[in-house]
């Protein structure tokens, strides 16, 4: 029986989380605990439509919770990271650290 090579860390990256904008959303939500749509749009340099599309993906995946309400007369949208979103972000960071460690140590695994 031959030994199976260790899987490359990139295989463990989550396509939903790893996308640049969505990773930014999850990171800001993790840091802020509750973040307002307008703040997030400005912080990440996005259009409202683009941000909305990414929020929909994250909400459908159960990674964020979206709350709509009013602040005075103005409609507002807030989002918070769900426990699943927090775990997904932590897992993604761990995979990225493994990938960086592999690069820095110069180990490439077995390429043959």
Biopython code that builds the backbone (N, CA, C, O; Angstrom):
import numpy as np
from Bio.PDB.StructureBuilder import StructureBuilder

atoms = [
    (1, "UNK", "N", (0.843, -1.174, 0.000)),
    (1, "UNK", "CA", (0.000, 0.000, 0.000)),
    (1, "UNK", "C", (0.896, 1.247, 0.000)),
    (1, "UNK", "O", (1.790, 1.371, 0.837)),
    (2, "UNK", "N", (0.655, 2.158, -0.931)),
    (2, "UNK", "CA", (1.473, 3.365, -1.019)),
    (2, "UNK", "C", (0.887, 4.455, -0.138)),
    (2, "UNK", "O", (-0.325, 4.544, 0.056)),
    (3, "UNK", "N", (1.775, 5.274, 0.385)),
    (3, "UNK", "CA", (1.352, 6.369, 1.254)),
    (3, "UNK", "C", (0.779, 7.497, 0.405)),
    (3, "UNK", "O", (1.374, 7.886, -0.601)),
    (4, "UNK", "N", (-0.379, 8.024, 0.810)),
    (4, "UNK", "CA", (-1.004, 9.125, 0.089)),
    (4, "UNK", "C", (-0.313, 10.430, 0.469)),
    (4, "UNK", "O", (-0.059, 10.681, 1.647)),
    (5, "UNK", "N", (-0.010, 11.259, -0.523)),
    (5, "UNK", "CA", (0.611, 12.546, -0.199)),
    (5, "UNK", "C", (-0.388, 13.423, 0.565)),
    (5, "UNK", "O", (-1.601, 13.316, 0.382)),
    (6, "UNK", "N", (0.147, 14.283, 1.415)),
    (6, "UNK", "CA", (-0.704, 15.215, 2.158)),
    (6, "UNK", "C", (-1.351, 16.183, 1.175)),
    (6, "UNK", "O", (-0.710, 16.645, 0.231)),
    (7, "UNK", "N", (-2.629, 16.485, 1.407)),
    (7, "UNK", "CA", (-3.318, 17.413, 0.517)),
    (7, "UNK", "C", (-2.730, 18.811, 0.640)),
    (7, "UNK", "O", (-2.320, 19.244, 1.718)),
    (8, "UNK", "N", (-2.699, 19.491, -0.471)),
    (8, "UNK", "CA", (-2.201, 20.860, -0.516)),
    (8, "UNK", "C", (-3.175, 21.753, 0.261)),
    (8, "UNK", "O", (-4.386, 21.558, 0.159)),
    (9, "UNK", "N", (-2.675, 22.732, 1.039)),
    (9, "UNK", "CA", (-3.553, 23.602, 1.831)),
    (9, "UNK", "C", (-4.596, 24.352, 0.998)),
    (9, "UNK", "O", (-5.667, 24.680, 1.508)),
    (10, "UNK", "N", (-4.299, 24.623, -0.260)),
    (10, "UNK", "CA", (-5.255, 25.354, -1.101)),
    (10, "UNK", "C", (-6.552, 24.563, -1.296)),
    (10, "UNK", "O", (-7.605, 25.152, -1.540)),
    (11, "UNK", "N", (-6.483, 23.247, -1.191)),
    (11, "UNK", "CA", (-7.677, 22.416, -1.352)),
    (11, "UNK", "C", (-8.684, 22.717, -0.249)),
    (11, "UNK", "O", (-9.890, 22.600, -0.467)),
    (12, "UNK", "N", (-8.210, 23.101, 0.924)),
    (12, "UNK", "CA", (-9.090, 23.373, 2.049)),
    (12, "UNK", "C", (-9.716, 24.757, 2.057)),
    (12, "UNK", "O", (-10.527, 25.056, 2.933)),
    (13, "UNK", "N", (-9.359, 25.608, 1.102)),
    (13, "UNK", "CA", (-9.955, 26.938, 1.047)),
    (13, "UNK", "C", (-11.402, 26.835, 0.599)),
    (13, "UNK", "O", (-11.716, 26.090, -0.329)),
    (14, "UNK", "N", (-12.275, 27.573, 1.248)),
    (14, "UNK", "CA", (-13.710, 27.554, 0.966)),
    (14, "UNK", "C", (-14.011, 28.580, -0.122)),
    (14, "UNK", "O", (-13.722, 29.763, 0.055)),
    (15, "UNK", "N", (-14.585, 28.150, -1.238)),
    (15, "UNK", "CA", (-14.861, 29.057, -2.357)),
    (15, "UNK", "C", (-15.805, 30.193, -1.980)),
    (15, "UNK", "O", (-15.670, 31.300, -2.501)),
    (16, "UNK", "N", (-16.748, 29.943, -1.094)),
    (16, "UNK", "CA", (-17.680, 30.988, -0.672)),
    (16, "UNK", "C", (-16.951, 32.032, 0.156)),
    (16, "UNK", "O", (-17.138, 33.231, -0.056)),
    (17, "UNK", "N", (-16.132, 31.601, 1.084)),
    (17, "UNK", "CA", (-15.431, 32.499, 2.004)),
    (17, "UNK", "C", (-14.228, 33.153, 1.345)),
    (17, "UNK", "O", (-13.961, 34.330, 1.589)),
    (18, "UNK", "N", (-13.506, 32.430, 0.528)),
    (18, "UNK", "CA", (-12.214, 32.890, 0.023)),
    (18, "UNK", "C", (-12.307, 34.030, -0.983)),
    (18, "UNK", "O", (-11.340, 34.771, -1.160)),
    (19, "UNK", "N", (-13.435, 34.185, -1.635)),
    (19, "UNK", "CA", (-13.585, 35.265, -2.606)),
    (19, "UNK", "C", (-13.245, 36.589, -1.896)),
    (19, "UNK", "O", (-13.697, 36.819, -0.774)),
    (20, "UNK", "N", (-12.474, 37.435, -2.526)),
    (20, "UNK", "CA", (-11.902, 38.638, -1.909)),
    (20, "UNK", "C", (-12.926, 39.502, -1.182)),
    (20, "UNK", "O", (-12.706, 39.855, -0.023)),
    (21, "UNK", "N", (-14.025, 39.850, -1.818)),
    (21, "UNK", "CA", (-15.020, 40.722, -1.200)),
    (21, "UNK", "C", (-15.684, 40.028, -0.016)),
    (21, "UNK", "O", (-15.864, 40.632, 1.041)),
    (22, "UNK", "N", (-16.047, 38.755, -0.194)),
    (22, "UNK", "CA", (-16.725, 38.040, 0.891)),
    (22, "UNK", "C", (-15.795, 37.836, 2.090)),
    (22, "UNK", "O", (-16.239, 37.903, 3.236)),
    (23, "UNK", "N", (-14.525, 37.592, 1.835)),
    (23, "UNK", "CA", (-13.561, 37.487, 2.928)),
    (23, "UNK", "C", (-13.462, 38.823, 3.664)),
    (23, "UNK", "O", (-13.359, 38.850, 4.891)),
    (24, "UNK", "N", (-13.493, 39.917, 2.928)),
    (24, "UNK", "CA", (-13.488, 41.245, 3.534)),
    (24, "UNK", "C", (-14.733, 41.490, 4.377)),
    (24, "UNK", "O", (-14.641, 42.025, 5.482)),
    (25, "UNK", "N", (-15.891, 41.103, 3.861)),
    (25, "UNK", "CA", (-17.149, 41.263, 4.598)),
    (25, "UNK", "C", (-17.085, 40.496, 5.916)),
    (25, "UNK", "O", (-17.404, 41.038, 6.975)),
    (26, "UNK", "N", (-16.673, 39.236, 5.845)),
    (26, "UNK", "CA", (-16.606, 38.409, 7.052)),
    (26, "UNK", "C", (-15.604, 38.966, 8.052)),
    (26, "UNK", "O", (-15.843, 38.927, 9.259)),
    (27, "UNK", "N", (-14.491, 39.480, 7.561)),
    (27, "UNK", "CA", (-13.467, 40.034, 8.440)),
    (27, "UNK", "C", (-13.970, 41.287, 9.156)),
    (27, "UNK", "O", (-13.787, 41.427, 10.365)),
    (28, "UNK", "N", (-14.601, 42.194, 8.415)),
    (28, "UNK", "CA", (-15.142, 43.413, 9.022)),
    (28, "UNK", "C", (-16.246, 43.045, 10.015)),
    (28, "UNK", "O", (-16.301, 43.602, 11.112)),
    (29, "UNK", "N", (-17.122, 42.115, 9.641)),
    (29, "UNK", "CA", (-18.206, 41.698, 10.533)),
    (29, "UNK", "C", (-17.652, 41.053, 11.804)),
    (29, "UNK", "O", (-18.203, 41.234, 12.890)),
    (30, "UNK", "N", (-16.578, 40.314, 11.665)),
    (30, "UNK", "CA", (-15.948, 39.696, 12.836)),
    (30, "UNK", "C", (-15.394, 40.762, 13.780)),
    (30, "UNK", "O", (-15.543, 40.664, 14.998)),
    (31, "UNK", "N", (-14.767, 41.757, 13.218)),
    (31, "UNK", "CA", (-14.164, 42.819, 14.024)),
    (31, "UNK", "C", (-15.218, 43.725, 14.660)),
    (31, "UNK", "O", (-15.052, 44.159, 15.800)),
    (32, "UNK", "N", (-16.301, 44.014, 13.935)),
    (32, "UNK", "CA", (-17.306, 44.975, 14.392)),
    (32, "UNK", "C", (-18.445, 44.325, 15.174)),
    (32, "UNK", "O", (-19.150, 45.013, 15.913)),
    (33, "UNK", "N", (-18.636, 43.040, 15.030)),
    (33, "UNK", "CA", (-19.751, 42.295, 15.628)),
    (33, "UNK", "C", (-21.096, 42.624, 14.973)),
    (33, "UNK", "O", (-21.898, 41.719, 14.743)),
    (34, "UNK", "N", (-21.357, 43.880, 14.674)),
    (34, "UNK", "CA", (-22.569, 44.294, 13.960)),
    (34, "UNK", "C", (-22.161, 45.467, 13.085)),
    (34, "UNK", "O", (-21.629, 46.461, 13.580)),
    (35, "UNK", "N", (-22.405, 45.354, 11.795)),
    (35, "UNK", "CA", (-21.912, 46.383, 10.877)),
    (35, "UNK", "C", (-23.047, 46.854, 9.972)),
    (35, "UNK", "O", (-23.871, 46.058, 9.520)),
    (36, "UNK", "N", (-23.075, 48.148, 9.720)),
    (36, "UNK", "CA", (-24.109, 48.754, 8.897)),
    (36, "UNK", "C", (-23.684, 48.686, 7.426)),
    (36, "UNK", "O", (-22.507, 48.841, 7.100)),
    (37, "UNK", "N", (-24.657, 48.452, 6.552)),
    (37, "UNK", "CA", (-24.442, 48.284, 5.121)),
    (37, "UNK", "C", (-23.599, 49.415, 4.530)),
    (37, "UNK", "O", (-22.626, 49.153, 3.823)),
    (38, "UNK", "N", (-23.962, 50.667, 4.812)),
    (38, "UNK", "CA", (-23.246, 51.815, 4.243)),
    (38, "UNK", "C", (-21.788, 51.858, 4.659)),
    (38, "UNK", "O", (-20.915, 52.175, 3.851)),
    (39, "UNK", "N", (-21.521, 51.536, 5.927)),
    (39, "UNK", "CA", (-20.146, 51.500, 6.404)),
    (39, "UNK", "C", (-19.365, 50.439, 5.640)),
    (39, "UNK", "O", (-18.247, 50.685, 5.189)),
    (40, "UNK", "N", (-19.958, 49.263, 5.496)),
    (40, "UNK", "CA", (-19.299, 48.153, 4.812)),
    (40, "UNK", "C", (-19.035, 48.496, 3.348)),
    (40, "UNK", "O", (-17.960, 48.207, 2.823)),
    (41, "UNK", "N", (-20.016, 49.111, 2.694)),
    (41, "UNK", "CA", (-19.872, 49.500, 1.291)),
    (41, "UNK", "C", (-18.700, 50.450, 1.125)),
    (41, "UNK", "O", (-17.888, 50.289, 0.214)),
    (42, "UNK", "N", (-18.610, 51.442, 2.003)),
    (42, "UNK", "CA", (-17.517, 52.416, 1.937)),
    (42, "UNK", "C", (-16.175, 51.770, 2.282)),
    (42, "UNK", "O", (-15.182, 51.984, 1.587)),
    (43, "UNK", "N", (-16.150, 50.991, 3.342)),
    (43, "UNK", "CA", (-14.901, 50.368, 3.802)),
    (43, "UNK", "C", (-14.292, 49.454, 2.741)),
    (43, "UNK", "O", (-13.071, 49.383, 2.602)),
    (44, "UNK", "N", (-15.149, 48.756, 1.992)),
    (44, "UNK", "CA", (-14.650, 47.809, 0.987)),
    (44, "UNK", "C", (-14.641, 48.385, -0.425)),
    (44, "UNK", "O", (-14.227, 47.707, -1.366)),
    (45, "UNK", "N", (-15.097, 49.636, -0.584)),
    (45, "UNK", "CA", (-15.066, 50.297, -1.893)),
    (45, "UNK", "C", (-15.957, 49.629, -2.920)),
    (45, "UNK", "O", (-15.544, 49.412, -4.059)),
    (46, "UNK", "N", (-17.186, 49.300, -2.519)),
    (46, "UNK", "CA", (-18.104, 48.572, -3.402)),
    (46, "UNK", "C", (-19.316, 49.417, -3.762)),
    (46, "UNK", "O", (-19.631, 50.393, -3.081)),
    (47, "UNK", "N", (-19.986, 49.037, -4.829)),
    (47, "UNK", "CA", (-21.288, 49.627, -5.120)),
    (47, "UNK", "C", (-22.323, 48.911, -4.257)),
    (47, "UNK", "O", (-22.082, 47.801, -3.780)),
    (48, "UNK", "N", (-23.450, 49.536, -4.063)),
    (48, "UNK", "CA", (-24.514, 48.930, -3.253)),
    (48, "UNK", "C", (-24.973, 47.612, -3.874)),
    (48, "UNK", "O", (-25.202, 46.635, -3.161)),
    (49, "UNK", "N", (-25.105, 47.585, -5.189)),
    (49, "UNK", "CA", (-25.555, 46.362, -5.863)),
    (49, "UNK", "C", (-24.565, 45.219, -5.718)),
    (49, "UNK", "O", (-24.955, 44.076, -5.481)),
    (50, "UNK", "N", (-23.291, 45.529, -5.860)),
    (50, "UNK", "CA", (-22.271, 44.500, -5.731)),
    (50, "UNK", "C", (-22.233, 43.950, -4.313)),
    (50, "UNK", "O", (-22.162, 42.737, -4.119)),
    (51, "UNK", "N", (-22.280, 44.834, -3.319)),
    (51, "UNK", "CA", (-22.283, 44.400, -1.931)),
    (51, "UNK", "C", (-23.511, 43.547, -1.648)),
    (51, "UNK", "O", (-23.411, 42.516, -0.982)),
    (52, "UNK", "N", (-24.664, 43.965, -2.145)),
    (52, "UNK", "CA", (-25.895, 43.195, -1.932)),
    (52, "UNK", "C", (-25.773, 41.776, -2.465)),
    (52, "UNK", "O", (-26.217, 40.832, -1.812)),
    (53, "UNK", "N", (-25.184, 41.614, -3.627)),
    (53, "UNK", "CA", (-25.015, 40.281, -4.210)),
    (53, "UNK", "C", (-24.144, 39.397, -3.317)),
    (53, "UNK", "O", (-24.466, 38.230, -3.095)),
    (54, "UNK", "N", (-23.063, 39.942, -2.817)),
    (54, "UNK", "CA", (-22.179, 39.162, -1.952)),
    (54, "UNK", "C", (-22.855, 38.835, -0.618)),
    (54, "UNK", "O", (-22.678, 37.738, -0.087)),
    (55, "UNK", "N", (-23.626, 39.781, -0.075)),
    (55, "UNK", "CA", (-24.340, 39.524, 1.166)),
    (55, "UNK", "C", (-25.363, 38.403, 0.984)),
    (55, "UNK", "O", (-25.561, 37.589, 1.886)),
    (56, "UNK", "N", (-26.006, 38.361, -0.168)),
    (56, "UNK", "CA", (-26.971, 37.302, -0.458)),
    (56, "UNK", "C", (-26.298, 35.940, -0.448)),
    (56, "UNK", "O", (-26.839, 34.987, 0.113)),
    (57, "UNK", "N", (-25.130, 35.837, -1.059)),
    (57, "UNK", "CA", (-24.379, 34.571, -1.078)),
    (57, "UNK", "C", (-24.039, 34.144, 0.350)),
    (57, "UNK", "O", (-24.233, 32.987, 0.724)),
    (58, "UNK", "N", (-23.532, 35.088, 1.142)),
    (58, "UNK", "CA", (-23.141, 34.765, 2.514)),
    (58, "UNK", "C", (-24.342, 34.422, 3.389)),
    (58, "UNK", "O", (-24.264, 33.540, 4.244)),
    (59, "UNK", "N", (-25.448, 35.121, 3.171)),
    (59, "UNK", "CA", (-26.659, 34.847, 3.961)),
    (59, "UNK", "C", (-27.232, 33.472, 3.610)),
    (59, "UNK", "O", (-27.638, 32.725, 4.501)),
    (60, "UNK", "N", (-27.266, 33.138, 2.327)),
    (60, "UNK", "CA", (-27.769, 31.821, 1.907)),
    (60, "UNK", "C", (-26.901, 30.696, 2.450)),
    (60, "UNK", "O", (-27.394, 29.600, 2.718)),
    (61, "UNK", "N", (-25.614, 30.963, 2.614)),
    (61, "UNK", "CA", (-24.685, 29.961, 3.158)),
    (61, "UNK", "C", (-24.771, 29.891, 4.683)),
    (61, "UNK", "O", (-24.138, 29.036, 5.302)),
    (62, "UNK", "N", (-25.554, 30.790, 5.291)),
    (62, "UNK", "CA", (-25.707, 30.791, 6.739)),
    (62, "UNK", "C", (-24.540, 31.409, 7.486)),
    (62, "UNK", "O", (-24.366, 31.160, 8.679)),
    (63, "UNK", "N", (-23.738, 32.212, 6.796)),
    (63, "UNK", "CA", (-22.540, 32.781, 7.413)),
    (63, "UNK", "C", (-22.770, 34.154, 8.038)),
    (63, "UNK", "O", (-22.019, 34.578, 8.916)),
    (64, "UNK", "N", (-23.818, 34.848, 7.578)),
    (64, "UNK", "CA", (-24.182, 36.137, 8.162)),
    (64, "UNK", "C", (-25.689, 36.174, 8.375)),
    (64, "UNK", "O", (-26.444, 35.434, 7.744)),
    (65, "UNK", "N", (-26.103, 37.045, 9.272)),
    (65, "UNK", "CA", (-27.532, 37.333, 9.478)),
    (65, "UNK", "C", (-27.741, 38.788, 9.091)),
    (65, "UNK", "O", (-26.964, 39.660, 9.480)),
    (66, "UNK", "N", (-28.795, 39.045, 8.325)),
    (66, "UNK", "CA", (-29.097, 40.399, 7.869)),
    (66, "UNK", "C", (-30.339, 40.885, 8.609)),
    (66, "UNK", "O", (-31.344, 40.181, 8.706)),
    (67, "UNK", "N", (-30.242, 42.098, 9.122)),
    (67, "UNK", "CA", (-31.345, 42.713, 9.875)),
    (67, "UNK", "C", (-31.673, 44.046, 9.222)),
    (67, "UNK", "O", (-30.797, 44.890, 9.033)),
    (68, "UNK", "N", (-32.937, 44.227, 8.881)),
    (68, "UNK", "CA", (-33.365, 45.492, 8.277)),
    (68, "UNK", "C", (-34.225, 46.232, 9.286)),
    (68, "UNK", "O", (-35.010, 45.629, 10.017)),
    (69, "UNK", "N", (-34.067, 47.526, 9.311)),
    (69, "UNK", "CA", (-34.834, 48.335, 10.241)),
    (69, "UNK", "C", (-34.688, 49.797, 9.901)),
    (69, "UNK", "O", (-34.284, 50.158, 8.796)),
    (70, "UNK", "N", (-35.016, 50.623, 10.851)),
    (70, "UNK", "CA", (-34.956, 52.065, 10.645)),
    (70, "UNK", "C", (-34.141, 52.711, 11.741)),
    (70, "UNK", "O", (-34.155, 52.287, 12.897)),
    (71, "UNK", "N", (-33.437, 53.740, 11.345)),
    (71, "UNK", "CA", (-32.733, 54.598, 12.281)),
    (71, "UNK", "C", (-33.304, 55.983, 12.006)),
    (71, "UNK", "O", (-32.934, 56.646, 11.037)),
    (72, "UNK", "N", (-34.207, 56.400, 12.875)),
    (72, "UNK", "CA", (-34.977, 57.603, 12.568)),
    (72, "UNK", "C", (-35.906, 57.268, 11.418)),
    (72, "UNK", "O", (-36.652, 56.291, 11.485)),
    (73, "UNK", "N", (-35.868, 58.060, 10.376)),
    (73, "UNK", "CA", (-36.708, 57.793, 9.195)),
    (73, "UNK", "C", (-35.971, 57.034, 8.099)),
    (73, "UNK", "O", (-36.556, 56.677, 7.077)),
    (74, "UNK", "N", (-34.707, 56.795, 8.317)),
    (74, "UNK", "CA", (-33.893, 56.173, 7.270)),
    (74, "UNK", "C", (-33.857, 54.663, 7.422)),
    (74, "UNK", "O", (-33.575, 54.135, 8.498)),
    (75, "UNK", "N", (-34.145, 53.986, 6.335)),
    (75, "UNK", "CA", (-34.038, 52.520, 6.319)),
    (75, "UNK", "C", (-32.569, 52.145, 6.434)),
    (75, "UNK", "O", (-31.713, 52.763, 5.801)),
    (76, "UNK", "N", (-32.283, 51.148, 7.230)),
    (76, "UNK", "CA", (-30.909, 50.685, 7.442)),
    (76, "UNK", "C", (-30.864, 49.172, 7.337)),
    (76, "UNK", "O", (-31.858, 48.485, 7.576)),
    (77, "UNK", "N", (-29.703, 48.671, 6.980)),
    (77, "UNK", "CA", (-29.452, 47.233, 6.951)),
    (77, "UNK", "C", (-28.185, 46.976, 7.749)),
    (77, "UNK", "O", (-27.154, 47.607, 7.519)),
    (78, "UNK", "N", (-28.275, 46.039, 8.692)),
    (78, "UNK", "CA", (-27.122, 45.651, 9.498)),
    (78, "UNK", "C", (-26.856, 44.184, 9.277)),
    (78, "UNK", "O", (-27.767, 43.421, 8.957)),
    (79, "UNK", "N", (-25.633, 43.794, 9.444)),
    (79, "UNK", "CA", (-25.342, 42.375, 9.367)),
    (79, "UNK", "C", (-24.441, 41.977, 10.510)),
    (79, "UNK", "O", (-23.635, 42.760, 11.013)),
    (80, "UNK", "N", (-24.609, 40.730, 10.900)),
    (80, "UNK", "CA", (-23.776, 40.156, 11.952)),
    (80, "UNK", "C", (-23.280, 38.797, 11.474)),
    (80, "UNK", "O", (-23.913, 38.134, 10.653)),
    (81, "UNK", "N", (-22.161, 38.415, 11.999)),
    (81, "UNK", "CA", (-21.574, 37.121, 11.700)),
    (81, "UNK", "C", (-22.301, 36.060, 12.528)),
    (81, "UNK", "O", (-22.483, 36.238, 13.732)),
    (82, "UNK", "N", (-22.709, 34.987, 11.910)),
    (82, "UNK", "CA", (-23.333, 33.882, 12.640)),
    (82, "UNK", "C", (-22.226, 33.010, 13.234)),
    (82, "UNK", "O", (-21.065, 33.145, 12.847)),
    (83, "UNK", "N", (-22.567, 32.118, 14.168)),
    (83, "UNK", "CA", (-21.546, 31.186, 14.666)),
    (83, "UNK", "C", (-20.909, 30.371, 13.528)),
    (83, "UNK", "O", (-19.706, 30.108, 13.550)),
    (84, "UNK", "N", (-21.711, 29.976, 12.543)),
    (84, "UNK", "CA", (-21.157, 29.242, 11.385)),
    (84, "UNK", "C", (-20.217, 30.135, 10.588)),
    (84, "UNK", "O", (-19.197, 29.667, 10.084)),
    (85, "UNK", "N", (-20.550, 31.415, 10.471)),
    (85, "UNK", "CA", (-19.690, 32.361, 9.767)),
    (85, "UNK", "C", (-18.371, 32.567, 10.488)),
    (85, "UNK", "O", (-17.314, 32.670, 9.865)),
    (86, "UNK", "N", (-18.448, 32.627, 11.806)),
    (86, "UNK", "CA", (-17.223, 32.775, 12.602)),
    (86, "UNK", "C", (-16.326, 31.548, 12.427)),
    (86, "UNK", "O", (-15.114, 31.680, 12.259)),
    (87, "UNK", "N", (-16.925, 30.352, 12.468)),
    (87, "UNK", "CA", (-16.140, 29.116, 12.261)),
    (87, "UNK", "C", (-15.541, 29.077, 10.859)),
    (87, "UNK", "O", (-14.378, 28.709, 10.689)),
    (88, "UNK", "N", (-16.334, 29.456, 9.851)),
    (88, "UNK", "CA", (-15.842, 29.449, 8.466)),
    (88, "UNK", "C", (-14.668, 30.415, 8.301)),
    (88, "UNK", "O", (-13.694, 30.100, 7.619)),
    (89, "UNK", "N", (-14.763, 31.581, 8.922)),
    (89, "UNK", "CA", (-13.673, 32.551, 8.847)),
    (89, "UNK", "C", (-12.434, 32.010, 9.548)),
    (89, "UNK", "O", (-11.329, 32.119, 9.018)),
    (90, "UNK", "N", (-12.601, 31.437, 10.717)),
    (90, "UNK", "CA", (-11.466, 30.866, 11.456)),
    (90, "UNK", "C", (-10.819, 29.727, 10.663)),
    (90, "UNK", "O", (-9.593, 29.621, 10.614)),
    (91, "UNK", "N", (-11.638, 28.879, 10.045)),
    (91, "UNK", "CA", (-11.114, 27.778, 9.226)),
    (91, "UNK", "C", (-10.328, 28.311, 8.031)),
    (91, "UNK", "O", (-9.266, 27.789, 7.692)),
    (92, "UNK", "N", (-10.860, 29.356, 7.398)),
    (92, "UNK", "CA", (-10.186, 29.943, 6.240)),
    (92, "UNK", "C", (-8.830, 30.525, 6.645)),
    (92, "UNK", "O", (-7.833, 30.332, 5.949)),
    (93, "UNK", "N", (-8.800, 31.229, 7.758)),
    (93, "UNK", "CA", (-7.548, 31.808, 8.250)),
    (93, "UNK", "C", (-6.539, 30.694, 8.560)),
    (93, "UNK", "O", (-5.355, 30.826, 8.247)),
    (94, "UNK", "N", (-7.000, 29.608, 9.168)),
    (94, "UNK", "CA", (-6.103, 28.481, 9.475)),
    (94, "UNK", "C", (-5.529, 27.881, 8.195)),
    (94, "UNK", "O", (-4.342, 27.560, 8.139)),
    (95, "UNK", "N", (-6.364, 27.726, 7.166)),
    (95, "UNK", "CA", (-5.882, 27.186, 5.886)),
    (95, "UNK", "C", (-4.883, 28.135, 5.241)),
    (95, "UNK", "O", (-3.874, 27.696, 4.688)),
    (96, "UNK", "N", (-5.159, 29.432, 5.309)),
    (96, "UNK", "CA", (-4.227, 30.408, 4.742)),
    (96, "UNK", "C", (-2.894, 30.378, 5.479)),
    (96, "UNK", "O", (-1.838, 30.502, 4.860)),
    (97, "UNK", "N", (-2.938, 30.214, 6.800)),
    (97, "UNK", "CA", (-1.698, 30.108, 7.573)),
    (97, "UNK", "C", (-0.902, 28.871, 7.159)),
    (97, "UNK", "O", (0.322, 28.930, 7.049)),
    (98, "UNK", "N", (-1.595, 27.748, 6.929)),
    (98, "UNK", "CA", (-0.911, 26.529, 6.471)),
    (98, "UNK", "C", (-0.253, 26.779, 5.116)),
    (98, "UNK", "O", (0.880, 26.358, 4.881)),
    (99, "UNK", "N", (-0.963, 27.461, 4.237)),
    (99, "UNK", "CA", (-0.440, 27.759, 2.908)),
    (99, "UNK", "C", (0.793, 28.659, 3.002)),
    (99, "UNK", "O", (1.798, 28.415, 2.333)),
    (100, "UNK", "N", (0.713, 29.683, 3.824)),
    (100, "UNK", "CA", (1.848, 30.590, 4.013)),
    (100, "UNK", "C", (3.030, 29.849, 4.623)),
    (100, "UNK", "O", (4.170, 30.031, 4.196)),
    (101, "UNK", "N", (2.758, 29.021, 5.612)),
    (101, "UNK", "CA", (3.833, 28.247, 6.257)),
    (101, "UNK", "C", (4.532, 27.347, 5.238)),
    (101, "UNK", "O", (5.757, 27.221, 5.247)),
    (102, "UNK", "N", (3.749, 26.728, 4.368)),
    (102, "UNK", "CA", (4.336, 25.857, 3.350)),
    (102, "UNK", "C", (5.223, 26.649, 2.410)),
    (102, "UNK", "O", (6.299, 26.186, 2.033)),
    (103, "UNK", "N", (4.782, 27.839, 2.027)),
    (103, "UNK", "CA", (5.568, 28.683, 1.130)),
    (103, "UNK", "C", (6.850, 29.147, 1.814)),
    (103, "UNK", "O", (7.933, 29.089, 1.232)),
    (104, "UNK", "N", (6.713, 29.609, 3.061)),
    (104, "UNK", "CA", (7.878, 30.120, 3.781)),
    (104, "UNK", "C", (8.886, 29.058, 4.133)),
    (104, "UNK", "O", (10.083, 29.338, 4.195)),
    (105, "UNK", "N", (8.427, 27.837, 4.367)),
    (105, "UNK", "CA", (9.359, 26.761, 4.712)),
    (105, "UNK", "C", (10.020, 26.182, 3.464)),
    (105, "UNK", "O", (10.982, 25.418, 3.550)),
    (106, "UNK", "N", (9.482, 26.562, 2.298)),
    (106, "UNK", "CA", (10.069, 26.071, 1.049)),
    (106, "UNK", "C", (9.657, 24.670, 0.700)),
    (106, "UNK", "O", (10.117, 24.117, -0.300)),
    (107, "UNK", "N", (8.780, 24.071, 1.523)),
    (107, "UNK", "CA", (8.342, 22.699, 1.196)),
    (107, "UNK", "C", (7.247, 22.780, 0.152)),
    (107, "UNK", "O", (6.322, 23.585, 0.247)),
    (108, "UNK", "N", (7.377, 21.944, -0.819)),
    (108, "UNK", "CA", (6.393, 21.950, -1.904)),
    (108, "UNK", "C", (5.579, 20.679, -1.892)),
    (108, "UNK", "O", (4.740, 20.465, -2.767)),
    (109, "UNK", "N", (5.817, 19.838, -0.914)),
    (109, "UNK", "CA", (5.181, 18.524, -0.973)),
    (109, "UNK", "C", (5.872, 17.755, -2.062)),
    (109, "UNK", "O", (6.937, 18.168, -2.521)),
    (110, "UNK", "N", (5.334, 16.706, -2.471)),
    (110, "UNK", "CA", (5.943, 15.896, -3.519)),
    (110, "UNK", "C", (5.323, 16.304, -4.856)),
    (110, "UNK", "O", (4.144, 16.047, -5.097)),
    (111, "UNK", "N", (6.094, 16.923, -5.701)),
    (111, "UNK", "CA", (5.577, 17.377, -6.987)),
    (111, "UNK", "C", (5.745, 16.324, -8.068)),
    (111, "UNK", "O", (5.294, 16.527, -9.195)),
    (112, "UNK", "N", (6.367, 15.228, -7.759)),
    (112, "UNK", "CA", (6.583, 14.219, -8.780)),
    (112, "UNK", "C", (5.475, 13.210, -8.839)),
    (112, "UNK", "O", (5.519, 12.291, -9.657)),
]
sb = StructureBuilder()
sb.init_structure("model")
sb.init_model(0)
sb.init_chain("A")
sb.init_seg("    ")
for serial, (resi, resn, name, xyz) in enumerate(atoms, 1):
    if name == "N":
        sb.init_residue(resn, " ", resi, " ")
    sb.init_atom(name, np.array(xyz, "f"), 0.0, 1.0, " ", f" {name:<3s}", serial, name[0])
structure = sb.get_structure()
